[in-house]
């Protein structure tokens, strides 16, 4: 099982966004992923780690990932042969 960690800024009220990404991942990858949400109050933090490796960082990558990009990055690491259906079109 792979581990996805989403760290989000509480002051920026990004809990719902983090929760949505978590829900989308669990819906798509099921038991292949364990997802953890980590609240942070240091200001503007939003990053996503997969097995300890930085997958996305809001400041570095210019905002938040669209769901297609997000799922494709995860898929490319954990199950490169997996089809994401309409997201791959």
PDB file as gemmi writes it, atoms N, CA and C in Angstrom:
CRYST1    1.000    1.000    1.000  90.00  90.00  90.00 P 1                      
ATOM      1  N   UNK A   1       0.842  -1.183   0.000  1.00  0.00           N  
ATOM      2  CA  UNK A   1       0.000   0.000   0.000  1.00  0.00           C  
ATOM      3  C   UNK A   1       0.883   1.239   0.000  1.00  0.00           C  
ATOM      4  N   UNK A   2       0.497   2.207  -0.810  1.00  0.00           N  
ATOM      5  CA  UNK A   2       1.222   3.469  -0.901  1.00  0.00           C  
ATOM      6  C   UNK A   2       0.581   4.480   0.028  1.00  0.00           C  
ATOM      7  N   UNK A   3       1.377   5.474   0.429  1.00  0.00           N  
ATOM      8  CA  UNK A   3       0.892   6.464   1.386  1.00  0.00           C  
ATOM      9  C   UNK A   3       0.919   7.865   0.762  1.00  0.00           C  
ATOM     10  N   UNK A   4      -0.234   8.504   0.697  1.00  0.00           N  
ATOM     11  CA  UNK A   4      -0.379   9.860   0.185  1.00  0.00           C  
ATOM     12  C   UNK A   4      -0.664  10.778   1.369  1.00  0.00           C  
ATOM     13  N   UNK A   5       0.108  11.857   1.480  1.00  0.00           N  
ATOM     14  CA  UNK A   5      -0.083  12.826   2.553  1.00  0.00           C  
ATOM     15  C   UNK A   5      -0.379  14.183   1.939  1.00  0.00           C  
ATOM     16  N   UNK A   6      -1.470  14.784   2.351  1.00  0.00           N  
ATOM     17  CA  UNK A   6      -1.847  16.109   1.874  1.00  0.00           C  
ATOM     18  C   UNK A   6      -1.765  17.055   3.065  1.00  0.00           C  
ATOM     19  N   UNK A   7      -0.834  18.002   3.002  1.00  0.00           N  
ATOM     20  CA  UNK A   7      -0.672  19.005   4.053  1.00  0.00           C  
ATOM     21  C   UNK A   7      -1.293  20.298   3.560  1.00  0.00           C  
ATOM     22  N   UNK A   8      -2.164  20.871   4.376  1.00  0.00           N  
ATOM     23  CA  UNK A   8      -2.918  22.051   3.947  1.00  0.00           C  
ATOM     24  C   UNK A   8      -2.903  23.126   5.030  1.00  0.00           C  
ATOM     25  N   UNK A   9      -3.048  24.370   4.614  1.00  0.00           N  
ATOM     26  CA  UNK A   9      -3.073  25.513   5.524  1.00  0.00           C  
ATOM     27  C   UNK A   9      -4.465  25.669   6.124  1.00  0.00           C  
ATOM     28  N   UNK A  10      -4.512  25.665   7.459  1.00  0.00           N  
ATOM     29  CA  UNK A  10      -5.795  25.854   8.135  1.00  0.00           C  
ATOM     30  C   UNK A  10      -6.258  27.304   8.056  1.00  0.00           C  
ATOM     31  N   UNK A  11      -5.315  28.242   8.095  1.00  0.00           N  
ATOM     32  CA  UNK A  11      -5.658  29.658   8.028  1.00  0.00           C  
ATOM     33  C   UNK A  11      -6.244  30.060   6.685  1.00  0.00           C  
ATOM     34  N   UNK A  12      -5.876  29.320   5.645  1.00  0.00           N  
ATOM     35  CA  UNK A  12      -6.375  29.598   4.294  1.00  0.00           C  
ATOM     36  C   UNK A  12      -7.672  28.843   4.001  1.00  0.00           C  
ATOM     37  N   UNK A  13      -8.109  28.052   4.976  1.00  0.00           N  
ATOM     38  CA  UNK A  13      -9.336  27.265   4.839  1.00  0.00           C  
ATOM     39  C   UNK A  13      -9.291  26.283   3.670  1.00  0.00           C  
ATOM     40  N   UNK A  14      -8.181  25.573   3.539  1.00  0.00           N  
ATOM     41  CA  UNK A  14      -8.024  24.621   2.442  1.00  0.00           C  
ATOM     42  C   UNK A  14      -8.371  23.194   2.824  1.00  0.00           C  
ATOM     43  N   UNK A  15      -9.031  22.996   3.967  1.00  0.00           N  
ATOM     44  CA  UNK A  15      -9.440  21.657   4.375  1.00  0.00           C  
ATOM     45  C   UNK A  15     -10.369  21.016   3.343  1.00  0.00           C  
ATOM     46  N   UNK A  16     -11.352  21.746   2.855  1.00  0.00           N  
ATOM     47  CA  UNK A  16     -12.289  21.166   1.888  1.00  0.00           C  
ATOM     48  C   UNK A  16     -11.585  20.752   0.605  1.00  0.00           C  
ATOM     49  N   UNK A  17     -10.631  21.551   0.155  1.00  0.00           N  
ATOM     50  CA  UNK A  17      -9.865  21.217  -1.049  1.00  0.00           C  
ATOM     51  C   UNK A  17      -9.051  19.946  -0.799  1.00  0.00           C  
ATOM     52  N   UNK A  18      -8.372  19.896   0.347  1.00  0.00           N  
ATOM     53  CA  UNK A  18      -7.571  18.717   0.690  1.00  0.00           C  
ATOM     54  C   UNK A  18      -8.456  17.480   0.785  1.00  0.00           C  
ATOM     55  N   UNK A  19      -9.620  17.628   1.403  1.00  0.00           N  
ATOM     56  CA  UNK A  19     -10.555  16.525   1.528  1.00  0.00           C  
ATOM     57  C   UNK A  19     -11.070  16.041   0.189  1.00  0.00           C  
ATOM     58  N   UNK A  20     -11.297  16.981  -0.708  1.00  0.00           N  
ATOM     59  CA  UNK A  20     -11.771  16.616  -2.054  1.00  0.00           C  
ATOM     60  C   UNK A  20     -10.712  15.818  -2.791  1.00  0.00           C  
ATOM     61  N   UNK A  21      -9.453  16.270  -2.738  1.00  0.00           N  
ATOM     62  CA  UNK A  21      -8.372  15.509  -3.375  1.00  0.00           C  
ATOM     63  C   UNK A  21      -8.278  14.108  -2.765  1.00  0.00           C  
ATOM     64  N   UNK A  22      -8.383  14.013  -1.449  1.00  0.00           N  
ATOM     65  CA  UNK A  22      -8.326  12.709  -0.780  1.00  0.00           C  
ATOM     66  C   UNK A  22      -9.462  11.808  -1.264  1.00  0.00           C  
ATOM     67  N   UNK A  23     -10.667  12.357  -1.326  1.00  0.00           N  
ATOM     68  CA  UNK A  23     -11.826  11.593  -1.783  1.00  0.00           C  
ATOM     69  C   UNK A  23     -11.627  11.094  -3.211  1.00  0.00           C  
ATOM     70  N   UNK A  24     -11.153  11.963  -4.078  1.00  0.00           N  
ATOM     71  CA  UNK A  24     -10.922  11.583  -5.473  1.00  0.00           C  
ATOM     72  C   UNK A  24      -9.899  10.459  -5.582  1.00  0.00           C  
ATOM     73  N   UNK A  25      -8.840  10.540  -4.787  1.00  0.00           N  
ATOM     74  CA  UNK A  25      -7.808   9.494  -4.809  1.00  0.00           C  
ATOM     75  C   UNK A  25      -8.347   8.165  -4.316  1.00  0.00           C  
ATOM     76  N   UNK A  26      -9.072   8.208  -3.217  1.00  0.00           N  
ATOM     77  CA  UNK A  26      -9.618   6.970  -2.670  1.00  0.00           C  
ATOM     78  C   UNK A  26     -10.663   6.363  -3.600  1.00  0.00           C  
ATOM     79  N   UNK A  27     -11.440   7.196  -4.277  1.00  0.00           N  
ATOM     80  CA  UNK A  27     -12.428   6.699  -5.237  1.00  0.00           C  
ATOM     81  C   UNK A  27     -11.756   6.041  -6.437  1.00  0.00           C  
ATOM     82  N   UNK A  28     -10.639   6.597  -6.862  1.00  0.00           N  
ATOM     83  CA  UNK A  28      -9.949   6.094  -8.048  1.00  0.00           C  
ATOM     84  C   UNK A  28      -9.036   4.917  -7.741  1.00  0.00           C  
ATOM     85  N   UNK A  29      -8.242   5.020  -6.673  1.00  0.00           N  
ATOM     86  CA  UNK A  29      -7.205   4.023  -6.406  1.00  0.00           C  
ATOM     87  C   UNK A  29      -7.553   3.043  -5.299  1.00  0.00           C  
ATOM     88  N   UNK A  30      -8.653   3.276  -4.606  1.00  0.00           N  
ATOM     89  CA  UNK A  30      -9.144   2.337  -3.606  1.00  0.00           C  
ATOM     90  C   UNK A  30      -8.105   1.948  -2.573  1.00  0.00           C  
ATOM     91  N   UNK A  31      -7.939   0.656  -2.378  1.00  0.00           N  
ATOM     92  CA  UNK A  31      -7.059   0.155  -1.332  1.00  0.00           C  
ATOM     93  C   UNK A  31      -5.576   0.224  -1.684  1.00  0.00           C  
ATOM     94  N   UNK A  32      -5.243   0.709  -2.865  1.00  0.00           N  
ATOM     95  CA  UNK A  32      -3.828   0.867  -3.231  1.00  0.00           C  
ATOM     96  C   UNK A  32      -3.201   2.054  -2.513  1.00  0.00           C  
ATOM     97  N   UNK A  33      -4.035   2.943  -1.964  1.00  0.00           N  
ATOM     98  CA  UNK A  33      -3.554   4.150  -1.286  1.00  0.00           C  
ATOM     99  C   UNK A  33      -4.103   4.273   0.121  1.00  0.00           C  
ATOM    100  N   UNK A  34      -3.255   4.772   0.991  1.00  0.00           N  
ATOM    101  CA  UNK A  34      -3.690   5.239   2.305  1.00  0.00           C  
ATOM    102  C   UNK A  34      -3.500   6.750   2.261  1.00  0.00           C  
ATOM    103  N   UNK A  35      -4.492   7.514   2.657  1.00  0.00           N  
ATOM    104  CA  UNK A  35      -4.428   8.969   2.562  1.00  0.00           C  
ATOM    105  C   UNK A  35      -4.493   9.590   3.954  1.00  0.00           C  
ATOM    106  N   UNK A  36      -3.588  10.538   4.196  1.00  0.00           N  
ATOM    107  CA  UNK A  36      -3.558  11.258   5.457  1.00  0.00           C  
ATOM    108  C   UNK A  36      -3.649  12.750   5.173  1.00  0.00           C  
ATOM    109  N   UNK A  37      -4.518  13.447   5.895  1.00  0.00           N  
ATOM    110  CA  UNK A  37      -4.613  14.906   5.815  1.00  0.00           C  
ATOM    111  C   UNK A  37      -3.888  15.486   7.021  1.00  0.00           C  
ATOM    112  N   UNK A  38      -3.013  16.469   6.768  1.00  0.00           N  
ATOM    113  CA  UNK A  38      -2.218  17.067   7.832  1.00  0.00           C  
ATOM    114  C   UNK A  38      -2.481  18.572   7.869  1.00  0.00           C  
ATOM    115  N   UNK A  39      -3.125  19.074   8.917  1.00  0.00           N  
ATOM    116  CA  UNK A  39      -3.348  20.521   9.038  1.00  0.00           C  
ATOM    117  C   UNK A  39      -2.044  21.230   9.388  1.00  0.00           C  
ATOM    118  N   UNK A  40      -1.880  22.432   8.855  1.00  0.00           N  
ATOM    119  CA  UNK A  40      -0.674  23.229   9.107  1.00  0.00           C  
ATOM    120  C   UNK A  40      -1.107  24.683   9.237  1.00  0.00           C  
ATOM    121  N   UNK A  41      -0.554  25.398  10.209  1.00  0.00           N  
ATOM    122  CA  UNK A  41      -0.952  26.792  10.402  1.00  0.00           C  
ATOM    123  C   UNK A  41       0.189  27.777  10.127  1.00  0.00           C  
ATOM    124  N   UNK A  42       1.181  27.337   9.337  1.00  0.00           N  
ATOM    125  CA  UNK A  42       2.327  28.220   9.079  1.00  0.00           C  
ATOM    126  C   UNK A  42       2.079  29.198   7.931  1.00  0.00           C  
ATOM    127  N   UNK A  43       0.963  29.084   7.238  1.00  0.00           N  
ATOM    128  CA  UNK A  43       0.588  30.073   6.226  1.00  0.00           C  
ATOM    129  C   UNK A  43       0.869  29.668   4.794  1.00  0.00           C  
ATOM    130  N   UNK A  44      -0.178  29.417   4.040  1.00  0.00           N  
ATOM    131  CA  UNK A  44      -0.083  29.176   2.603  1.00  0.00           C  
ATOM    132  C   UNK A  44       0.423  27.812   2.194  1.00  0.00           C  
ATOM    133  N   UNK A  45       0.549  26.902   3.141  1.00  0.00           N  
ATOM    134  CA  UNK A  45       1.099  25.581   2.830  1.00  0.00           C  
ATOM    135  C   UNK A  45       0.053  24.697   2.164  1.00  0.00           C  
ATOM    136  N   UNK A  46       0.420  24.101   1.049  1.00  0.00           N  
ATOM    137  CA  UNK A  46      -0.378  23.045   0.437  1.00  0.00           C  
ATOM    138  C   UNK A  46       0.574  22.195  -0.365  1.00  0.00           C  
ATOM    139  N   UNK A  47       0.872  21.029   0.157  1.00  0.00           N  
ATOM    140  CA  UNK A  47       1.710  20.120  -0.613  1.00  0.00           C  
ATOM    141  C   UNK A  47       1.242  18.691  -0.455  1.00  0.00           C  
ATOM    142  N   UNK A  48       1.596  17.905  -1.457  1.00  0.00           N  
ATOM    143  CA  UNK A  48       1.164  16.521  -1.538  1.00  0.00           C  
ATOM    144  C   UNK A  48       2.407  15.654  -1.667  1.00  0.00           C  
ATOM    145  N   UNK A  49       2.503  14.678  -0.776  1.00  0.00           N  
ATOM    146  CA  UNK A  49       3.632  13.758  -0.775  1.00  0.00           C  
ATOM    147  C   UNK A  49       3.111  12.355  -1.058  1.00  0.00           C  
ATOM    148  N   UNK A  50       3.854  11.605  -1.853  1.00  0.00           N  
ATOM    149  CA  UNK A  50       3.534  10.206  -2.113  1.00  0.00           C  
ATOM    150  C   UNK A  50       4.728   9.376  -1.695  1.00  0.00           C  
ATOM    151  N   UNK A  51       4.533   8.568  -0.688  1.00  0.00           N  
ATOM    152  CA  UNK A  51       5.617   7.745  -0.129  1.00  0.00           C  
ATOM    153  C   UNK A  51       6.835   8.584   0.243  1.00  0.00           C  
ATOM    154  N   UNK A  52       6.587   9.758   0.806  1.00  0.00           N  
ATOM    155  CA  UNK A  52       7.669  10.615   1.274  1.00  0.00           C  
ATOM    156  C   UNK A  52       8.314  11.488   0.214  1.00  0.00           C  
ATOM    157  N   UNK A  53       7.889  11.358  -1.033  1.00  0.00           N  
ATOM    158  CA  UNK A  53       8.425  12.169  -2.133  1.00  0.00           C  
ATOM    159  C   UNK A  53       7.421  13.261  -2.493  1.00  0.00           C  
ATOM    160  N   UNK A  54       7.926  14.473  -2.683  1.00  0.00           N  
ATOM    161  CA  UNK A  54       7.056  15.595  -3.020  1.00  0.00           C  
ATOM    162  C   UNK A  54       6.470  15.414  -4.410  1.00  0.00           C  
ATOM    163  N   UNK A  55       5.150  15.355  -4.473  1.00  0.00           N  
ATOM    164  CA  UNK A  55       4.440  15.175  -5.739  1.00  0.00           C  
ATOM    165  C   UNK A  55       3.940  16.519  -6.269  1.00  0.00           C  
ATOM    166  N   UNK A  56       3.509  17.388  -5.359  1.00  0.00           N  
ATOM    167  CA  UNK A  56       2.979  18.699  -5.754  1.00  0.00           C  
ATOM    168  C   UNK A  56       3.187  19.672  -4.608  1.00  0.00           C  
ATOM    169  N   UNK A  57       3.595  20.885  -4.933  1.00  0.00           N  
ATOM    170  CA  UNK A  57       3.740  21.945  -3.935  1.00  0.00           C  
ATOM    171  C   UNK A  57       3.156  23.215  -4.528  1.00  0.00           C  
ATOM    172  N   UNK A  58       2.184  23.778  -3.859  1.00  0.00           N  
ATOM    173  CA  UNK A  58       1.413  24.898  -4.400  1.00  0.00           C  
ATOM    174  C   UNK A  58       2.292  26.038  -4.887  1.00  0.00           C  
ATOM    175  N   UNK A  59       3.249  26.472  -4.101  1.00  0.00           N  
ATOM    176  CA  UNK A  59       4.096  27.600  -4.491  1.00  0.00           C  
ATOM    177  C   UNK A  59       5.032  27.225  -5.632  1.00  0.00           C  
ATOM    178  N   UNK A  60       5.654  26.062  -5.531  1.00  0.00           N  
ATOM    179  CA  UNK A  60       6.601  25.612  -6.558  1.00  0.00           C  
ATOM    180  C   UNK A  60       5.913  25.364  -7.891  1.00  0.00           C  
ATOM    181  N   UNK A  61       4.725  24.739  -7.839  1.00  0.00           N  
ATOM    182  CA  UNK A  61       4.058  24.293  -9.054  1.00  0.00           C  
ATOM    183  C   UNK A  61       2.990  25.256  -9.561  1.00  0.00           C  
ATOM    184  N   UNK A  62       2.843  26.409  -8.913  1.00  0.00           N  
ATOM    185  CA  UNK A  62       1.948  27.438  -9.424  1.00  0.00           C  
ATOM    186  C   UNK A  62       0.476  27.207  -9.152  1.00  0.00           C  
ATOM    187  N   UNK A  63       0.124  26.941  -7.933  1.00  0.00           N  
ATOM    188  CA  UNK A  63      -1.281  26.782  -7.581  1.00  0.00           C  
ATOM    189  C   UNK A  63      -1.623  25.350  -7.238  1.00  0.00           C  
ATOM    190  N   UNK A  64      -2.858  24.994  -7.526  1.00  0.00           N  
ATOM    191  CA  UNK A  64      -3.353  23.665  -7.193  1.00  0.00           C  
ATOM    192  C   UNK A  64      -3.460  22.841  -8.472  1.00  0.00           C  
ATOM    193  N   UNK A  65      -3.220  21.536  -8.370  1.00  0.00           N  
ATOM    194  CA  UNK A  65      -3.323  20.709  -9.580  1.00  0.00           C  
ATOM    195  C   UNK A  65      -4.774  20.500  -9.990  1.00  0.00           C  
ATOM    196  N   UNK A  66      -5.007  20.441 -11.304  1.00  0.00           N  
ATOM    197  CA  UNK A  66      -6.328  20.010 -11.742  1.00  0.00           C  
ATOM    198  C   UNK A  66      -6.401  18.512 -11.473  1.00  0.00           C  
ATOM    199  N   UNK A  67      -7.584  17.978 -11.372  1.00  0.00           N  
ATOM    200  CA  UNK A  67      -7.746  16.594 -10.936  1.00  0.00           C  
ATOM    201  C   UNK A  67      -7.113  15.620 -11.919  1.00  0.00           C  
ATOM    202  N   UNK A  68      -7.130  15.924 -13.195  1.00  0.00           N  
ATOM    203  CA  UNK A  68      -6.503  15.056 -14.203  1.00  0.00           C  
ATOM    204  C   UNK A  68      -5.002  14.938 -13.942  1.00  0.00           C  
ATOM    205  N   UNK A  69      -4.340  16.068 -13.807  1.00  0.00           N  
ATOM    206  CA  UNK A  69      -2.897  16.070 -13.550  1.00  0.00           C  
ATOM    207  C   UNK A  69      -2.581  15.344 -12.249  1.00  0.00           C  
ATOM    208  N   UNK A  70      -3.356  15.616 -11.229  1.00  0.00           N  
ATOM    209  CA  UNK A  70      -3.154  15.010  -9.913  1.00  0.00           C  
ATOM    210  C   UNK A  70      -3.229  13.482  -9.987  1.00  0.00           C  
ATOM    211  N   UNK A  71      -4.296  12.961 -10.560  1.00  0.00           N  
ATOM    212  CA  UNK A  71      -4.462  11.519 -10.642  1.00  0.00           C  
ATOM    213  C   UNK A  71      -3.424  10.877 -11.558  1.00  0.00           C  
ATOM    214  N   UNK A  72      -3.069  11.552 -12.642  1.00  0.00           N  
ATOM    215  CA  UNK A  72      -2.059  11.002 -13.545  1.00  0.00           C  
ATOM    216  C   UNK A  72      -0.702  10.902 -12.859  1.00  0.00           C  
ATOM    217  N   UNK A  73      -0.331  11.897 -12.067  1.00  0.00           N  
ATOM    218  CA  UNK A  73       0.950  11.841 -11.353  1.00  0.00           C  
ATOM    219  C   UNK A  73       0.975  10.684 -10.363  1.00  0.00           C  
ATOM    220  N   UNK A  74      -0.134  10.482  -9.678  1.00  0.00           N  
ATOM    221  CA  UNK A  74      -0.196   9.364  -8.731  1.00  0.00           C  
ATOM    222  C   UNK A  74      -0.134   8.039  -9.485  1.00  0.00           C  
ATOM    223  N   UNK A  75      -0.948   7.909 -10.504  1.00  0.00           N  
ATOM    224  CA  UNK A  75      -0.980   6.691 -11.314  1.00  0.00           C  
ATOM    225  C   UNK A  75       0.396   6.366 -11.882  1.00  0.00           C  
ATOM    226  N   UNK A  76       1.100   7.372 -12.398  1.00  0.00           N  
ATOM    227  CA  UNK A  76       2.400   7.149 -13.018  1.00  0.00           C  
ATOM    228  C   UNK A  76       3.416   6.571 -12.041  1.00  0.00           C  
ATOM    229  N   UNK A  77       3.216   6.822 -10.740  1.00  0.00           N  
ATOM    230  CA  UNK A  77       4.121   6.277  -9.725  1.00  0.00           C  
ATOM    231  C   UNK A  77       3.656   4.907  -9.243  1.00  0.00           C  
ATOM    232  N   UNK A  78       2.376   4.758  -8.936  1.00  0.00           N  
ATOM    233  CA  UNK A  78       1.945   3.522  -8.282  1.00  0.00           C  
ATOM    234  C   UNK A  78       1.466   2.430  -9.229  1.00  0.00           C  
ATOM    235  N   UNK A  79       0.896   2.803 -10.381  1.00  0.00           N  
ATOM    236  CA  UNK A  79       0.368   1.822 -11.333  1.00  0.00           C  
ATOM    237  C   UNK A  79       0.466   2.381 -12.757  1.00  0.00           C  
ATOM    238  N   UNK A  80       1.677   2.497 -13.317  1.00  0.00           N  
ATOM    239  CA  UNK A  80       1.836   3.144 -14.627  1.00  0.00           C  
ATOM    240  C   UNK A  80       0.995   2.529 -15.747  1.00  0.00           C  
ATOM    241  N   UNK A  81       0.674   1.253 -15.637  1.00  0.00           N  
ATOM    242  CA  UNK A  81      -0.092   0.583 -16.689  1.00  0.00           C  
ATOM    243  C   UNK A  81      -1.596   0.806 -16.568  1.00  0.00           C  
ATOM    244  N   UNK A  82      -2.032   1.372 -15.464  1.00  0.00           N  
ATOM    245  CA  UNK A  82      -3.463   1.564 -15.194  1.00  0.00           C  
ATOM    246  C   UNK A  82      -4.060   2.657 -16.081  1.00  0.00           C  
ATOM    247  N   UNK A  83      -5.240   2.391 -16.607  1.00  0.00           N  
ATOM    248  CA  UNK A  83      -5.978   3.390 -17.366  1.00  0.00           C  
ATOM    249  C   UNK A  83      -6.831   4.210 -16.405  1.00  0.00           C  
ATOM    250  N   UNK A  84      -6.880   5.502 -16.651  1.00  0.00           N  
ATOM    251  CA  UNK A  84      -7.763   6.378 -15.876  1.00  0.00           C  
ATOM    252  C   UNK A  84      -9.015   6.722 -16.679  1.00  0.00           C  
ATOM    253  N   UNK A  85      -9.298   5.927 -17.681  1.00  0.00           N  
ATOM    254  CA  UNK A  85     -10.490   6.119 -18.490  1.00  0.00           C  
ATOM    255  C   UNK A  85     -10.512   7.460 -19.190  1.00  0.00           C  
ATOM    256  N   UNK A  86     -11.588   8.208 -19.028  1.00  0.00           N  
ATOM    257  CA  UNK A  86     -11.756   9.476 -19.735  1.00  0.00           C  
ATOM    258  C   UNK A  86     -10.692  10.507 -19.353  1.00  0.00           C  
ATOM    259  N   UNK A  87     -10.044  10.366 -18.208  1.00  0.00           N  
ATOM    260  CA  UNK A  87      -8.995  11.324 -17.824  1.00  0.00           C  
ATOM    261  C   UNK A  87      -7.752  11.186 -18.693  1.00  0.00           C  
ATOM    262  N   UNK A  88      -7.561  10.033 -19.316  1.00  0.00           N  
ATOM    263  CA  UNK A  88      -6.405   9.829 -20.179  1.00  0.00           C  
ATOM    264  C   UNK A  88      -6.654  10.281 -21.612  1.00  0.00           C  
ATOM    265  N   UNK A  89      -7.880  10.633 -21.922  1.00  0.00           N  
ATOM    266  CA  UNK A  89      -8.203  11.036 -23.306  1.00  0.00           C  
ATOM    267  C   UNK A  89      -7.748  12.441 -23.599  1.00  0.00           C  
TER     268      UNK A  89                                                      
END                                                                             
